[in-house]
Amino acid sequence: MADCQDSFHGNEDIYTSVGKQLNEVTKNSKSIKGSLTRYILNTKTQIEGERLKRERFGKEDKSKPHKTILLVGETGTGKSTLINTIINYMLGVKWEDRIWCEIIETKENQTKSQTKAVTVYDVFVEESPFSLTVIDTPGYGSTGGIIQNDFKIAEPLHELFRSRDGVHEIDAVCFVVSSETKRLTETQLYVFDAIFSLFGFDMDRNIVVLITHGTQKPTNTLRAITKSKVKCAKTPDGEPVYFSFDNSHCADVQEEEDETDYETEYHKCKEPWVNNEETMNKFFVFLNNINPINVKMTESVLRKRKQLKAAISNLKDRITLIELRKDELKQTKAALEQYEKEKKDMNNFQYEVDKPYKVKVPIDSQFWHLSKEATCCRVCEENCHYPGCWWVRNLSWCSVMSEGKCTVCTGKCDYRDHVKEGKIYELKTRKVKKTIEELKNKYEKESGEKMSLMSRLEYEIRENETEKARLVEECYQCVVTMEEIALKPTSGSTLQHLDFLIEKVKETGKTERVQELEKLKTQAEAENPGLLGRLMQFWYS
């Protein structure tokens, strides 16, 4: 653990046994009697949504230092209890007070304590020398669920970091793991991968490990973290910076007073309580000494990830359209060759082609886990962002917009030329009959000059190939940018597109770039075996 011997409070007498605000809490909060009386804190809801919630406790004092931490971990590791431990520490609750305060109710309603949305707790305690914002993320569960949660976490955090009244600095990203962990599971590795991909390369020194259920030095857990080469803050000896907490005093709280066992219960739970106080003090010394990270880089990573995903989705549609147009041109070329061979009357010679067109269809909601709406360009008739930014009503704030212009659609059109609704454009083809005379008039009108129809057809086929190569290059550059700015560039949502991109780059003949993309894919699969297969199953099942 980092050497944190100084007291964060600076003055051991800063709290009385039961302070002024704590007295108010006990008067105005719901209480549940037991060997420790539990008080459920009253909070004021600032934001209430399915994906993002924000609650406030106490009155803000801007003269105090403010710290912000982000908690991430598997379901069942004890994040909620840990947050409550922090609250009790800030309130100055001592074991002798025989009370336990909860900002997250964890015993009566276990379902409620299972966080399903990114929840922000702003905590302002009058007698605490600091204030705190805790960002609690949904716990990761099954393999299928963790992939889905990658998107459920990234979207709300993006909103939170972009908002004027949101979070703009983070002091620490805290991975919560149990002391019983002897090796990092596939799920935990994916947790690390997903969160690393959200932040810039400058975040690793602010990443720490919080170990729960710890009664002694968690040697096996630290060995597992070191072996997995997880990026995090390190001590001078190269050991991960960690803080170990013992949750047993919470697990043993009786909801009904049992006087016979009271003395035993009292002494059994006091030691972990005191140990947690000491560890919590060291944790806040660490927070006090670390430089916070401005999330502008993180917001850039999140935006670039979304632009990459949107660009590749749009690219797939546009390449499909190009291929369909190429087929139409080849059919036209074949008809022209037949005409030249038979020398029929130009007006009477007809041929049939498969002509591509677009139509808007309702989004099949079973595929989209975040939003049932898409942002589409009415001018280009293209899908620019789906699933769209679920919180955005003013499309100038959509992640694919930059300075009021779309970064995805062909025309890079103004955001006002876009619409957000529950429909997307779908490519279809229909049989159309044409004449050589119509073809001749079309090309003369478009080019403004007379030229060989065959030459014009061949030129248009080449133009389509050039446009496809340009689009592939655009997506390649997006991946390159991601690698430059992200702590973990090959996140799940990026990796799922690499096979497609590799195939298209191969068609351009740029061997070196194919090798770079394949190296990224190999590296990601080595760190997360089977991840690509699970992603494909998730997206296409």
Secondary structure, 3 states (H helix, E strand, C coil): CCCCCCCCCCCCCCCCCCCHHHHHHHHHCEEECCCCEEEECCCEEEECCCCEEEEEECCCCCCCCEEEEEEEEECCCCHHHHHHHHHHHHHCCCHHHCEEEECCCCCCCHHHHCCCCEEEEEECCCCCCCEEEEEECCCECCHHHHHHHHHHHHHHHHHHHHCCCCCCEECEEEEEEECCCCCCCHHHHHHHHHHHCCCEHHHHHHEEEEEECCCCCCHHHHHHHHHCCCCCCECCCCCECEEECCCHHHHCCCCCCCHHHHHHHHHHHHHHHHHHHHHHHHHHHHHHHCCCEECHHHHHHHHHHHHHHHHHHHHHHHHHHHHHHHHHHHHHHHHHHHHHHHCCCCCCCEEEEEEEEEEEEECCHHHCCCCCCEEEECCCCEEEECCCCCCCCCHHHCCCEECCEECCCCCCCEHHHEEEECEEEEEEEEEEEEEHHHHHHHHHHHHCCCCCHHHHHHHHHHHHHHHHHHHHHHHHHHHHHHHHHECCCCCHHHHCCHHHHHHHHHHHCCHHHHHHHHHHHHHHHHHCCCHHHHHHHHHHC
